[in-house]
Amino acid sequence: MKTFVAERYWPGVSITEAEAVMARETEAAEAMRVEGKSIRVIHSTLVQEDETVMSLVESESERDVAELGRRAGVPIDRIMPA
């Protein structure tokens, strides 16, 4: 698998909102694995000063990382190889 950084710019995000998205992201990855996708959220963090939530994700493709964001309910603004 490859490792990606998934970045979401989220003006006004609170810690509670970020934690909820991080939990949904983990649940979405689990559901995708059940469907046969190789994907895993390694870690997520909120950079509150930048209003950004970043996740480190292992996946076979950028497309699957984008799908993870859609399923978690907060689309990813930028996906970069780590």
mmCIF file of the N, C-alpha and C atoms, coordinates in Angstrom:
data_MODEL
# 
_entry.id   MODEL 
# 
loop_
_atom_site.group_PDB 
_atom_site.id 
_atom_site.type_symbol 
_atom_site.label_atom_id 
_atom_site.label_alt_id 
_atom_site.label_comp_id 
_atom_site.label_asym_id 
_atom_site.label_entity_id 
_atom_site.label_seq_id 
_atom_site.pdbx_PDB_ins_code 
_atom_site.Cartn_x 
_atom_site.Cartn_y 
_atom_site.Cartn_z 
_atom_site.occupancy 
_atom_site.B_iso_or_equiv 
_atom_site.pdbx_formal_charge 
_atom_site.auth_seq_id 
_atom_site.auth_comp_id 
_atom_site.auth_asym_id 
_atom_site.auth_atom_id 
_atom_site.pdbx_PDB_model_num 
ATOM 1   N N  . MET A 1 1  ? 0.834   -1.187 0.000  1.00 0.00 ? 1  MET A N  1 
ATOM 2   C CA . MET A 1 1  ? 0.000   0.000  0.000  1.00 0.00 ? 1  MET A CA 1 
ATOM 3   C C  . MET A 1 1  ? 0.878   1.250  0.000  1.00 0.00 ? 1  MET A C  1 
ATOM 4   N N  . LYS A 1 2  ? 0.299   2.321  -0.464 1.00 0.00 ? 2  LYS A N  1 
ATOM 5   C CA . LYS A 1 2  ? 0.955   3.628  -0.467 1.00 0.00 ? 2  LYS A CA 1 
ATOM 6   C C  . LYS A 1 2  ? 0.430   4.431  0.717  1.00 0.00 ? 2  LYS A C  1 
ATOM 7   N N  . THR A 1 3  ? 1.170   5.444  1.102  1.00 0.00 ? 3  THR A N  1 
ATOM 8   C CA . THR A 1 3  ? 0.742   6.315  2.192  1.00 0.00 ? 3  THR A CA 1 
ATOM 9   C C  . THR A 1 3  ? 0.433   7.698  1.632  1.00 0.00 ? 3  THR A C  1 
ATOM 10  N N  . PHE A 1 4  ? -0.690  8.250  2.067  1.00 0.00 ? 4  PHE A N  1 
ATOM 11  C CA . PHE A 1 4  ? -1.158  9.557  1.600  1.00 0.00 ? 4  PHE A CA 1 
ATOM 12  C C  . PHE A 1 4  ? -1.467  10.458 2.785  1.00 0.00 ? 4  PHE A C  1 
ATOM 13  N N  . VAL A 1 5  ? -1.361  11.767 2.560  1.00 0.00 ? 5  VAL A N  1 
ATOM 14  C CA . VAL A 1 5  ? -1.851  12.768 3.498  1.00 0.00 ? 5  VAL A CA 1 
ATOM 15  C C  . VAL A 1 5  ? -3.130  13.328 2.888  1.00 0.00 ? 5  VAL A C  1 
ATOM 16  N N  . ALA A 1 6  ? -4.216  13.232 3.651  1.00 0.00 ? 6  ALA A N  1 
ATOM 17  C CA . ALA A 1 6  ? -5.504  13.774 3.223  1.00 0.00 ? 6  ALA A CA 1 
ATOM 18  C C  . ALA A 1 6  ? -5.751  15.051 4.020  1.00 0.00 ? 6  ALA A C  1 
ATOM 19  N N  . GLU A 1 7  ? -5.927  16.160 3.317  1.00 0.00 ? 7  GLU A N  1 
ATOM 20  C CA . GLU A 1 7  ? -6.050  17.463 3.968  1.00 0.00 ? 7  GLU A CA 1 
ATOM 21  C C  . GLU A 1 7  ? -7.428  18.057 3.707  1.00 0.00 ? 7  GLU A C  1 
ATOM 22  N N  . ARG A 1 8  ? -8.044  18.520 4.794  1.00 0.00 ? 8  ARG A N  1 
ATOM 23  C CA . ARG A 1 8  ? -9.341  19.189 4.694  1.00 0.00 ? 8  ARG A CA 1 
ATOM 24  C C  . ARG A 1 8  ? -9.208  20.589 5.280  1.00 0.00 ? 8  ARG A C  1 
ATOM 25  N N  . TYR A 1 9  ? -9.510  21.593 4.492  1.00 0.00 ? 9  TYR A N  1 
ATOM 26  C CA . TYR A 1 9  ? -9.567  22.955 5.011  1.00 0.00 ? 9  TYR A CA 1 
ATOM 27  C C  . TYR A 1 9  ? -10.983 23.138 5.537  1.00 0.00 ? 9  TYR A C  1 
ATOM 28  N N  . TRP A 1 10 ? -11.115 23.504 6.813  1.00 0.00 ? 10 TRP A N  1 
ATOM 29  C CA . TRP A 1 10 ? -12.422 23.519 7.444  1.00 0.00 ? 10 TRP A CA 1 
ATOM 30  C C  . TRP A 1 10 ? -12.544 24.736 8.353  1.00 0.00 ? 10 TRP A C  1 
ATOM 31  N N  . PRO A 1 11 ? -12.913 25.893 7.807  1.00 0.00 ? 11 PRO A N  1 
ATOM 32  C CA . PRO A 1 11 ? -13.025 27.111 8.618  1.00 0.00 ? 11 PRO A CA 1 
ATOM 33  C C  . PRO A 1 11 ? -13.983 26.933 9.792  1.00 0.00 ? 11 PRO A C  1 
ATOM 34  N N  . GLY A 1 12 ? -13.538 27.351 10.964 1.00 0.00 ? 12 GLY A N  1 
ATOM 35  C CA . GLY A 1 12 ? -14.379 27.313 12.142 1.00 0.00 ? 12 GLY A CA 1 
ATOM 36  C C  . GLY A 1 12 ? -14.530 25.949 12.797 1.00 0.00 ? 12 GLY A C  1 
ATOM 37  N N  . VAL A 1 13 ? -13.753 24.971 12.366 1.00 0.00 ? 13 VAL A N  1 
ATOM 38  C CA . VAL A 1 13 ? -13.889 23.616 12.909 1.00 0.00 ? 13 VAL A CA 1 
ATOM 39  C C  . VAL A 1 13 ? -13.565 23.598 14.403 1.00 0.00 ? 13 VAL A C  1 
ATOM 40  N N  . SER A 1 14 ? -14.384 22.867 15.147 1.00 0.00 ? 14 SER A N  1 
ATOM 41  C CA . SER A 1 14 ? -14.135 22.696 16.580 1.00 0.00 ? 14 SER A CA 1 
ATOM 42  C C  . SER A 1 14 ? -13.477 21.343 16.821 1.00 0.00 ? 14 SER A C  1 
ATOM 43  N N  . ILE A 1 15 ? -12.926 21.170 17.992 1.00 0.00 ? 15 ILE A N  1 
ATOM 44  C CA . ILE A 1 15 ? -12.320 19.889 18.343 1.00 0.00 ? 15 ILE A CA 1 
ATOM 45  C C  . ILE A 1 15 ? -13.371 18.786 18.300 1.00 0.00 ? 15 ILE A C  1 
ATOM 46  N N  . THR A 1 16 ? -14.562 19.069 18.801 1.00 0.00 ? 16 THR A N  1 
ATOM 47  C CA . THR A 1 16 ? -15.642 18.079 18.811 1.00 0.00 ? 16 THR A CA 1 
ATOM 48  C C  . THR A 1 16 ? -16.014 17.653 17.396 1.00 0.00 ? 16 THR A C  1 
ATOM 49  N N  . GLU A 1 17 ? -16.138 18.625 16.484 1.00 0.00 ? 17 GLU A N  1 
ATOM 50  C CA . GLU A 1 17 ? -16.461 18.299 15.089 1.00 0.00 ? 17 GLU A CA 1 
ATOM 51  C C  . GLU A 1 17 ? -15.364 17.472 14.442 1.00 0.00 ? 17 GLU A C  1 
ATOM 52  N N  . ALA A 1 18 ? -14.119 17.855 14.684 1.00 0.00 ? 18 ALA A N  1 
ATOM 53  C CA . ALA A 1 18 ? -12.988 17.126 14.102 1.00 0.00 ? 18 ALA A CA 1 
ATOM 54  C C  . ALA A 1 18 ? -12.942 15.695 14.635 1.00 0.00 ? 18 ALA A C  1 
ATOM 55  N N  . GLU A 1 19 ? -13.154 15.519 15.932 1.00 0.00 ? 19 GLU A N  1 
ATOM 56  C CA . GLU A 1 19 ? -13.146 14.173 16.509 1.00 0.00 ? 19 GLU A CA 1 
ATOM 57  C C  . GLU A 1 19 ? -14.254 13.304 15.918 1.00 0.00 ? 19 GLU A C  1 
ATOM 58  N N  . ALA A 1 20 ? -15.421 13.886 15.679 1.00 0.00 ? 20 ALA A N  1 
ATOM 59  C CA . ALA A 1 20 ? -16.532 13.138 15.088 1.00 0.00 ? 20 ALA A CA 1 
ATOM 60  C C  . ALA A 1 20 ? -16.192 12.684 13.671 1.00 0.00 ? 20 ALA A C  1 
ATOM 61  N N  . VAL A 1 21 ? -15.566 13.558 12.900 1.00 0.00 ? 21 VAL A N  1 
ATOM 62  C CA . VAL A 1 21 ? -15.174 13.192 11.538 1.00 0.00 ? 21 VAL A CA 1 
ATOM 63  C C  . VAL A 1 21 ? -14.097 12.111 11.570 1.00 0.00 ? 21 VAL A C  1 
ATOM 64  N N  . MET A 1 22 ? -13.163 12.233 12.489 1.00 0.00 ? 22 MET A N  1 
ATOM 65  C CA . MET A 1 22 ? -12.106 11.227 12.599 1.00 0.00 ? 22 MET A CA 1 
ATOM 66  C C  . MET A 1 22 ? -12.702 9.851  12.910 1.00 0.00 ? 22 MET A C  1 
ATOM 67  N N  . ALA A 1 23 ? -13.703 9.822  13.775 1.00 0.00 ? 23 ALA A N  1 
ATOM 68  C CA . ALA A 1 23 ? -14.367 8.551  14.095 1.00 0.00 ? 23 ALA A CA 1 
ATOM 69  C C  . ALA A 1 23 ? -15.106 8.007  12.872 1.00 0.00 ? 23 ALA A C  1 
ATOM 70  N N  . ARG A 1 24 ? -15.811 8.876  12.151 1.00 0.00 ? 24 ARG A N  1 
ATOM 71  C CA . ARG A 1 24 ? -16.529 8.427  10.944 1.00 0.00 ? 24 ARG A CA 1 
ATOM 72  C C  . ARG A 1 24 ? -15.554 7.946  9.884  1.00 0.00 ? 24 ARG A C  1 
ATOM 73  N N  . GLU A 1 25 ? -14.412 8.592  9.794  1.00 0.00 ? 25 GLU A N  1 
ATOM 74  C CA . GLU A 1 25 ? -13.387 8.208  8.830  1.00 0.00 ? 25 GLU A CA 1 
ATOM 75  C C  . GLU A 1 25 ? -12.878 6.788  9.126  1.00 0.00 ? 25 GLU A C  1 
ATOM 76  N N  . THR A 1 26 ? -12.662 6.497  10.394 1.00 0.00 ? 26 THR A N  1 
ATOM 77  C CA . THR A 1 26 ? -12.216 5.156  10.785 1.00 0.00 ? 26 THR A CA 1 
ATOM 78  C C  . THR A 1 26 ? -13.290 4.122  10.465 1.00 0.00 ? 26 THR A C  1 
ATOM 79  N N  . GLU A 1 27 ? -14.549 4.452  10.749 1.00 0.00 ? 27 GLU A N  1 
ATOM 80  C CA . GLU A 1 27 ? -15.661 3.551  10.431 1.00 0.00 ? 27 GLU A CA 1 
ATOM 81  C C  . GLU A 1 27 ? -15.777 3.329  8.928  1.00 0.00 ? 27 GLU A C  1 
ATOM 82  N N  . ALA A 1 28 ? -15.599 4.400  8.158  1.00 0.00 ? 28 ALA A N  1 
ATOM 83  C CA . ALA A 1 28 ? -15.682 4.281  6.697  1.00 0.00 ? 28 ALA A CA 1 
ATOM 84  C C  . ALA A 1 28 ? -14.569 3.383  6.167  1.00 0.00 ? 28 ALA A C  1 
ATOM 85  N N  . ALA A 1 29 ? -13.371 3.510  6.715  1.00 0.00 ? 29 ALA A N  1 
ATOM 86  C CA . ALA A 1 29 ? -12.259 2.652  6.286  1.00 0.00 ? 29 ALA A CA 1 
ATOM 87  C C  . ALA A 1 29 ? -12.561 1.195  6.590  1.00 0.00 ? 29 ALA A C  1 
ATOM 88  N N  . GLU A 1 30 ? -13.148 0.935  7.758  1.00 0.00 ? 30 GLU A N  1 
ATOM 89  C CA . GLU A 1 30 ? -13.517 -0.439 8.108  1.00 0.00 ? 30 GLU A CA 1 
ATOM 90  C C  . GLU A 1 30 ? -14.537 -0.997 7.114  1.00 0.00 ? 30 GLU A C  1 
ATOM 91  N N  . ALA A 1 31 ? -15.537 -0.199 6.767  1.00 0.00 ? 31 ALA A N  1 
ATOM 92  C CA . ALA A 1 31 ? -16.550 -0.634 5.807  1.00 0.00 ? 31 ALA A CA 1 
ATOM 93  C C  . ALA A 1 31 ? -15.928 -0.896 4.439  1.00 0.00 ? 31 ALA A C  1 
ATOM 94  N N  . MET A 1 32 ? -15.001 -0.052 4.031  1.00 0.00 ? 32 MET A N  1 
ATOM 95  C CA . MET A 1 32 ? -14.340 -0.237 2.738  1.00 0.00 ? 32 MET A CA 1 
ATOM 96  C C  . MET A 1 32 ? -13.498 -1.512 2.729  1.00 0.00 ? 32 MET A C  1 
ATOM 97  N N  . ARG A 1 33 ? -12.864 -1.830 3.867  1.00 0.00 ? 33 ARG A N  1 
ATOM 98  C CA . ARG A 1 33 ? -12.088 -3.072 3.947  1.00 0.00 ? 33 ARG A CA 1 
ATOM 99  C C  . ARG A 1 33 ? -13.001 -4.288 3.814  1.00 0.00 ? 33 ARG A C  1 
ATOM 100 N N  . VAL A 1 34 ? -14.185 -4.222 4.412  1.00 0.00 ? 34 VAL A N  1 
ATOM 101 C CA . VAL A 1 34 ? -15.156 -5.311 4.283  1.00 0.00 ? 34 VAL A CA 1 
ATOM 102 C C  . VAL A 1 34 ? -15.520 -5.503 2.808  1.00 0.00 ? 34 VAL A C  1 
ATOM 103 N N  . GLU A 1 35 ? -15.531 -4.426 2.053  1.00 0.00 ? 35 GLU A N  1 
ATOM 104 C CA . GLU A 1 35 ? -15.838 -4.476 0.618  1.00 0.00 ? 35 GLU A CA 1 
ATOM 105 C C  . GLU A 1 35 ? -14.638 -4.909 -0.222 1.00 0.00 ? 35 GLU A C  1 
ATOM 106 N N  . GLY A 1 36 ? -13.519 -5.163 0.429  1.00 0.00 ? 36 GLY A N  1 
ATOM 107 C CA . GLY A 1 36 ? -12.343 -5.646 -0.289 1.00 0.00 ? 36 GLY A CA 1 
ATOM 108 C C  . GLY A 1 36 ? -11.291 -4.601 -0.614 1.00 0.00 ? 36 GLY A C  1 
ATOM 109 N N  . LYS A 1 37 ? -11.482 -3.377 -0.153 1.00 0.00 ? 37 LYS A N  1 
ATOM 110 C CA . LYS A 1 37 ? -10.498 -2.318 -0.400 1.00 0.00 ? 37 LYS A CA 1 
ATOM 111 C C  . LYS A 1 37 ? -9.402  -2.399 0.663  1.00 0.00 ? 37 LYS A C  1 
ATOM 112 N N  . SER A 1 38 ? -8.176  -2.130 0.264  1.00 0.00 ? 38 SER A N  1 
ATOM 113 C CA . SER A 1 38 ? -7.057  -2.059 1.209  1.00 0.00 ? 38 SER A CA 1 
ATOM 114 C C  . SER A 1 38 ? -6.879  -0.603 1.608  1.00 0.00 ? 38 SER A C  1 
ATOM 115 N N  . ILE A 1 39 ? -7.374  -0.253 2.792  1.00 0.00 ? 39 ILE A N  1 
ATOM 116 C CA . ILE A 1 39 ? -7.289  1.139  3.252  1.00 0.00 ? 39 ILE A CA 1 
ATOM 117 C C  . ILE A 1 39 ? -7.265  1.144  4.773  1.00 0.00 ? 39 ILE A C  1 
ATOM 118 N N  . ARG A 1 40 ? -6.484  2.061  5.320  1.00 0.00 ? 40 ARG A N  1 
ATOM 119 C CA . ARG A 1 40 ? -6.358  2.164  6.776  1.00 0.00 ? 40 ARG A CA 1 
ATOM 120 C C  . ARG A 1 40 ? -5.992  3.590  7.146  1.00 0.00 ? 40 ARG A C  1 
ATOM 121 N N  . VAL A 1 41 ? -6.709  4.140  8.128  1.00 0.00 ? 41 VAL A N  1 
ATOM 122 C CA . VAL A 1 41 ? -6.375  5.458  8.659  1.00 0.00 ? 41 VAL A CA 1 
ATOM 123 C C  . VAL A 1 41 ? -5.324  5.245  9.745  1.00 0.00 ? 41 VAL A C  1 
ATOM 124 N N  . ILE A 1 42 ? -4.146  5.800  9.532  1.00 0.00 ? 42 ILE A N  1 
ATOM 125 C CA . ILE A 1 42 ? -3.048  5.655  10.490 1.00 0.00 ? 42 ILE A CA 1 
ATOM 126 C C  . ILE A 1 42 ? -3.212  6.645  11.634 1.00 0.00 ? 42 ILE A C  1 
ATOM 127 N N  . HIS A 1 43 ? -3.511  7.893  11.296 1.00 0.00 ? 43 HIS A N  1 
ATOM 128 C CA . HIS A 1 43 ? -3.631  8.936  12.311 1.00 0.00 ? 43 HIS A CA 1 
ATOM 129 C C  . HIS A 1 43 ? -4.301  10.151 11.688 1.00 0.00 ? 43 HIS A C  1 
ATOM 130 N N  . SER A 1 44 ? -5.057  10.865 12.497 1.00 0.00 ? 44 SER A N  1 
ATOM 131 C CA . SER A 1 44 ? -5.648  12.133 12.075 1.00 0.00 ? 44 SER A CA 1 
ATOM 132 C C  . SER A 1 44 ? -5.372  13.176 13.139 1.00 0.00 ? 44 SER A C  1 
ATOM 133 N N  . THR A 1 45 ? -5.287  14.428 12.698 1.00 0.00 ? 45 THR A N  1 
ATOM 134 C CA . THR A 1 45 ? -5.039  15.508 13.644 1.00 0.00 ? 45 THR A CA 1 
ATOM 135 C C  . THR A 1 45 ? -5.705  16.796 13.171 1.00 0.00 ? 45 THR A C  1 
ATOM 136 N N  . LEU A 1 46 ? -6.066  17.614 14.127 1.00 0.00 ? 46 LEU A N  1 
ATOM 137 C CA . LEU A 1 46 ? -6.624  18.931 13.855 1.00 0.00 ? 46 LEU A CA 1 
ATOM 138 C C  . LEU A 1 46 ? -5.529  19.954 14.079 1.00 0.00 ? 46 LEU A C  1 
ATOM 139 N N  . VAL A 1 47 ? -5.290  20.792 13.072 1.00 0.00 ? 47 VAL A N  1 
ATOM 140 C CA . VAL A 1 47 ? -4.386  21.935 13.218 1.00 0.00 ? 47 VAL A CA 1 
ATOM 141 C C  . VAL A 1 47 ? -5.312  23.146 13.304 1.00 0.00 ? 47 VAL A C  1 
ATOM 142 N N  . GLN A 1 48 ? -5.706  23.458 14.532 1.00 0.00 ? 48 GLN A N  1 
ATOM 143 C CA . GLN A 1 48 ? -6.764  24.445 14.745 1.00 0.00 ? 48 GLN A CA 1 
ATOM 144 C C  . GLN A 1 48 ? -6.391  25.824 14.220 1.00 0.00 ? 48 GLN A C  1 
ATOM 145 N N  . GLU A 1 49 ? -5.152  26.242 14.374 1.00 0.00 ? 49 GLU A N  1 
ATOM 146 C CA . GLU A 1 49 ? -4.732  27.563 13.889 1.00 0.00 ? 49 GLU A CA 1 
ATOM 147 C C  . GLU A 1 49 ? -4.892  27.691 12.380 1.00 0.00 ? 49 GLU A C  1 
ATOM 148 N N  . ASP A 1 50 ? -4.727  26.586 11.664 1.00 0.00 ? 50 ASP A N  1 
ATOM 149 C CA . ASP A 1 50 ? -4.862  26.590 10.203 1.00 0.00 ? 50 ASP A CA 1 
ATOM 150 C C  . ASP A 1 50 ? -6.248  26.152 9.750  1.00 0.00 ? 50 ASP A C  1 
ATOM 151 N N  . GLU A 1 51 ? -7.130  25.819 10.706 1.00 0.00 ? 51 GLU A N  1 
ATOM 152 C CA . GLU A 1 51 ? -8.477  25.332 10.399 1.00 0.00 ? 51 GLU A CA 1 
ATOM 153 C C  . GLU A 1 51 ? -8.420  24.152 9.432  1.00 0.00 ? 51 GLU A C  1 
ATOM 154 N N  . THR A 1 52 ? -7.536  23.203 9.748  1.00 0.00 ? 52 THR A N  1 
ATOM 155 C CA . THR A 1 52 ? -7.268  22.075 8.865  1.00 0.00 ? 52 THR A CA 1 
ATOM 156 C C  . THR A 1 52 ? -7.297  20.768 9.650  1.00 0.00 ? 52 THR A C  1 
ATOM 157 N N  . VAL A 1 53 ? -7.924  19.764 9.064  1.00 0.00 ? 53 VAL A N  1 
ATOM 158 C CA . VAL A 1 53 ? -7.873  18.409 9.599  1.00 0.00 ? 53 VAL A CA 1 
ATOM 159 C C  . VAL A 1 53 ? -7.064  17.583 8.600  1.00 0.00 ? 53 VAL A C  1 
ATOM 160 N N  . MET A 1 54 ? -6.008  16.943 9.100  1.00 0.00 ? 54 MET A N  1 
ATOM 161 C CA . MET A 1 54 ? -5.161  16.132 8.232  1.00 0.00 ? 54 MET A CA 1 
ATOM 162 C C  . MET A 1 54 ? -5.179  14.686 8.702  1.00 0.00 ? 54 MET A C  1 
ATOM 163 N N  . SER A 1 55 ? -5.204  13.782 7.738  1.00 0.00 ? 55 SER A N  1 
ATOM 164 C CA . SER A 1 55 ? -5.191  12.358 8.045  1.00 0.00 ? 55 SER A CA 1 
ATOM 165 C C  . SER A 1 55 ? -4.082  11.683 7.250  1.00 0.00 ? 55 SER A C  1 
ATOM 166 N N  . LEU A 1 56 ? -3.400  10.770 7.902  1.00 0.00 ? 56 LEU A N  1 
ATOM 167 C CA . LEU A 1 56 ? -2.407  9.933  7.256  1.00 0.00 ? 56 LEU A CA 1 
ATOM 168 C C  . LEU A 1 56 ? -3.102  8.607  6.960  1.00 0.00 ? 56 LEU A C  1 
ATOM 169 N N  . VAL A 1 57 ? -3.148  8.241  5.678  1.00 0.00 ? 57 VAL A N  1 
ATOM 170 C CA . VAL A 1 57 ? -3.943  7.088  5.237  1.00 0.00 ? 57 VAL A CA 1 
ATOM 171 C C  . VAL A 1 57 ? -3.097  6.164  4.376  1.00 0.00 ? 57 VAL A C  1 
ATOM 172 N N  . GLU A 1 58 ? -3.187  4.871  4.636  1.00 0.00 ? 58 GLU A N  1 
ATOM 173 C CA . GLU A 1 58 ? -2.593  3.869  3.756  1.00 0.00 ? 58 GLU A CA 1 
ATOM 174 C C  . GLU A 1 58 ? -3.689  3.362  2.833  1.00 0.00 ? 58 GLU A C  1 
ATOM 175 N N  . SER A 1 59 ? -3.389  3.318  1.546  1.00 0.00 ? 59 SER A N  1 
ATOM 176 C CA . SER A 1 59 ? -4.378  2.885  0.565  1.00 0.00 ? 59 SER A CA 1 
ATOM 177 C C  . SER A 1 59 ? -3.675  2.484  -0.720 1.00 0.00 ? 59 SER A C  1 
ATOM 178 N N  . GLU A 1 60 ? -4.388  1.755  -1.540 1.00 0.00 ? 60 GLU A N  1 
ATOM 179 C CA . GLU A 1 60 ? -3.861  1.388  -2.853 1.00 0.00 ? 60 GLU A CA 1 
ATOM 180 C C  . GLU A 1 60 ? -3.933  2.555  -3.833 1.00 0.00 ? 60 GLU A C  1 
ATOM 181 N N  . SER A 1 61 ? -4.894  3.492  -3.601 1.00 0.00 ? 61 SER A N  1 
ATOM 182 C CA . SER A 1 61 ? -5.068  4.553  -4.591 1.00 0.00 ? 61 SER A CA 1 
ATOM 183 C C  . SER A 1 61 ? -5.588  5.843  -3.964 1.00 0.00 ? 61 SER A C  1 
ATOM 184 N N  . GLU A 1 62 ? -5.305  6.939  -4.635 1.00 0.00 ? 62 GLU A N  1 
ATOM 185 C CA . GLU A 1 62 ? -5.842  8.243  -4.256 1.00 0.00 ? 62 GLU A CA 1 
ATOM 186 C C  . GLU A 1 62 ? -7.359  8.239  -4.337 1.00 0.00 ? 62 GLU A C  1 
ATOM 187 N N  . ARG A 1 63 ? -7.879  7.535  -5.308 1.00 0.00 ? 63 ARG A N  1 
ATOM 188 C CA . ARG A 1 63 ? -9.330  7.467  -5.499 1.00 0.00 ? 63 ARG A CA 1 
ATOM 189 C C  . ARG A 1 63 ? -10.024 6.893  -4.265 1.00 0.00 ? 63 ARG A C  1 
ATOM 190 N N  . ASP A 1 64 ? -9.429  5.855  -3.670 1.00 0.00 ? 64 ASP A N  1 
ATOM 191 C CA . ASP A 1 64 ? -10.008 5.278  -2.465 1.00 0.00 ? 64 ASP A CA 1 
ATOM 192 C C  . ASP A 1 64 ? -9.930  6.236  -1.282 1.00 0.00 ? 64 ASP A C  1 
ATOM 193 N N  . VAL A 1 65 ? -8.873  7.033  -1.210 1.00 0.00 ? 65 VAL A N  1 
ATOM 194 C CA . VAL A 1 65 ? -8.759  8.036  -0.152 1.00 0.00 ? 65 VAL A CA 1 
ATOM 195 C C  . VAL A 1 65 ? -9.863  9.080  -0.309 1.00 0.00 ? 65 VAL A C  1 
ATOM 196 N N  . ALA A 1 66 ? -10.116 9.507  -1.532 1.00 0.00 ? 66 ALA A N  1 
ATOM 197 C CA . ALA A 1 66 ? -11.201 10.462 -1.796 1.00 0.00 ? 66 ALA A CA 1 
ATOM 198 C C  . ALA A 1 66 ? -12.550 9.860  -1.409 1.00 0.00 ? 66 ALA A C  1 
ATOM 199 N N  . GLU A 1 67 ? -12.756 8.595  -1.717 1.00 0.00 ? 67 GLU A N  1 
ATOM 200 C CA . GLU A 1 67 ? -13.996 7.905  -1.347 1.00 0.00 ? 67 GLU A CA 1 
ATOM 201 C C  . GLU A 1 67 ? -14.143 7.850  0.169  1.00 0.00 ? 67 GLU A C  1 
ATOM 202 N N  . LEU A 1 68 ? -13.062 7.638  0.861  1.00 0.00 ? 68 LEU A N  1 
ATOM 203 C CA . LEU A 1 68 ? -13.071 7.639  2.323  1.00 0.00 ? 68 LEU A CA 1 
ATOM 204 C C  . LEU A 1 68 ? -13.619 8.965  2.849  1.00 0.00 ? 68 LEU A C  1 
ATOM 205 N N  . GLY A 1 69 ? -13.156 10.066 2.286  1.00 0.00 ? 69 GLY A N  1 
ATOM 206 C CA . GLY A 1 69 ? -13.642 11.382 2.690  1.00 0.00 ? 69 GLY A CA 1 
ATOM 207 C C  . GLY A 1 69 ? -15.124 11.561 2.429  1.00 0.00 ? 69 GLY A C  1 
ATOM 208 N N  . ARG A 1 70 ? -15.577 11.106 1.269  1.00 0.00 ? 70 ARG A N  1 
ATOM 209 C CA . ARG A 1 70 ? -17.009 11.210 0.953  1.00 0.00 ? 70 ARG A CA 1 
ATOM 210 C C  . ARG A 1 70 ? -17.837 10.409 1.952  1.00 0.00 ? 70 ARG A C  1 
ATOM 211 N N  . ARG A 1 71 ? -17.397 9.212  2.251  1.00 0.00 ? 71 ARG A N  1 
ATOM 212 C CA . ARG A 1 71 ? -18.138 8.363  3.185  1.00 0.00 ? 71 ARG A CA 1 
ATOM 213 C C  . ARG A 1 71 ? -18.130 8.916  4.604  1.00 0.00 ? 71 ARG A C  1 
ATOM 214 N N  . ALA A 1 72 ? -17.069 9.602  4.964  1.00 0.00 ? 72 ALA A N  1 
ATOM 215 C CA . ALA A 1 72 ? -16.986 10.199 6.304  1.00 0.00 ? 72 ALA A CA 1 
ATOM 216 C C  . ALA A 1 72 ? -17.824 11.477 6.407  1.00 0.00 ? 72 ALA A C  1 
ATOM 217 N N  . GLY A 1 73 ? -18.281 11.988 5.273  1.00 0.00 ? 73 GLY A N  1 
ATOM 218 C CA . GLY A 1 73 ? -19.154 13.153 5.273  1.00 0.00 ? 73 GLY A CA 1 
ATOM 219 C C  . GLY A 1 73 ? -18.457 14.489 5.140  1.00 0.00 ? 73 GLY A C  1 
ATOM 220 N N  . VAL A 1 74 ? -17.146 14.468 4.983  1.00 0.00 ? 74 VAL A N  1 
ATOM 221 C CA . VAL A 1 74 ? -16.392 15.709 4.786  1.00 0.00 ? 74 VAL A CA 1 
ATOM 222 C C  . VAL A 1 74 ? -15.370 15.460 3.684  1.00 0.00 ? 74 VAL A C  1 
ATOM 223 N N  . PRO A 1 75 ? -15.673 15.911 2.467  1.00 0.00 ? 75 PRO A N  1 
ATOM 224 C CA . PRO A 1 75 ? -14.751 15.666 1.359  1.00 0.00 ? 75 PRO A CA 1 
ATOM 225 C C  . PRO A 1 75 ? -13.346 16.199 1.640  1.00 0.00 ? 75 PRO A C  1 
ATOM 226 N N  . ILE A 1 76 ? -12.388 15.555 1.042  1.00 0.00 ? 76 ILE A N  1 
ATOM 227 C CA . ILE A 1 76 ? -10.981 15.908 1.210  1.00 0.00 ? 76 ILE A CA 1 
ATOM 228 C C  . ILE A 1 76 ? -10.612 16.948 0.146  1.00 0.00 ? 76 ILE A C  1 
ATOM 229 N N  . ASP A 1 77 ? -9.961  18.022 0.577  1.00 0.00 ? 77 ASP A N  1 
ATOM 230 C CA . ASP A 1 77 ? -9.583  19.094 -0.343 1.00 0.00 ? 77 ASP A CA 1 
ATOM 231 C C  . ASP A 1 77 ? -8.328  18.763 -1.136 1.00 0.00 ? 77 ASP A C  1 
ATOM 232 N N  . ARG A 1 78 ? -7.387  18.065 -0.483 1.00 0.00 ? 78 ARG A N  1 
ATOM 233 C CA . ARG A 1 78 ? -6.135  17.776 -1.163 1.00 0.00 ? 78 ARG A CA 1 
ATOM 234 C C  . ARG A 1 78 ? -5.606  16.431 -0.661 1.00 0.00 ? 78 ARG A C  1 
ATOM 235 N N  . ILE A 1 79 ? -5.138  15.618 -1.614 1.00 0.00 ? 79 ILE A N  1 
ATOM 236 C CA . ILE A 1 79 ? -4.533  14.335 -1.293 1.00 0.00 ? 79 ILE A CA 1 
ATOM 237 C C  . ILE A 1 79 ? -3.119  14.345 -1.866 1.00 0.00 ? 79 ILE A C  1 
ATOM 238 N N  . MET A 1 80 ? -2.140  14.059 -0.986 1.00 0.00 ? 80 MET A N  1 
ATOM 239 C CA . MET A 1 80 ? -0.737  14.092 -1.405 1.00 0.00 ? 80 MET A CA 1 
ATOM 240 C C  . MET A 1 80 ? -0.061  12.806 -0.982 1.00 0.00 ? 80 MET A C  1 
ATOM 241 N N  . PRO A 1 81 ? 0.841   12.299 -1.815 1.00 0.00 ? 81 PRO A N  1 
ATOM 242 C CA . PRO A 1 81 ? 1.648   11.151 -1.367 1.00 0.00 ? 81 PRO A CA 1 
ATOM 243 C C  . PRO A 1 81 ? 2.492   11.576 -0.163 1.00 0.00 ? 81 PRO A C  1 
ATOM 244 N N  . ALA A 1 82 ? 2.625   10.684 0.792  1.00 0.00 ? 82 ALA A N  1 
ATOM 245 C CA . ALA A 1 82 ? 3.424   11.011 1.986  1.00 0.00 ? 82 ALA A CA 1 
ATOM 246 C C  . ALA A 1 82 ? 4.839   10.494 1.812  1.00 0.00 ? 82 ALA A C  1 
# 
